[in-house]
Amino acid sequence: MTIIILSVISAALALLCLYLILYVYLTNKMLESKDLIIMELQQRVGLEKKISGDTIIYEVTKRLKEAIAAISEETPGK
């Protein structure tokens, strides 16, 4: 009985660790892509101008719409 309880606890801890590792990994990826978008916008606009949050949101939304449109064009039957 004790072995079953310990194995369930260890499995739960393993899943929790896996979740935390995945969360940190995906958060890092999102931050990297945000930084890349900011750098690209700064190059396009010029480094002397400050990039606002609205500009970043607009650019990300525009890219998402383009990606969705490209995927929907490639998907047959829609």
Summary of the structure (lengths in Angstrom):
residues: 78
radius of gyration: 21.3
end to end distance: 54.3
largest distance: 67.3
contacts: 147
relative contact order: 0.06
helix: 85%
strand: 0%
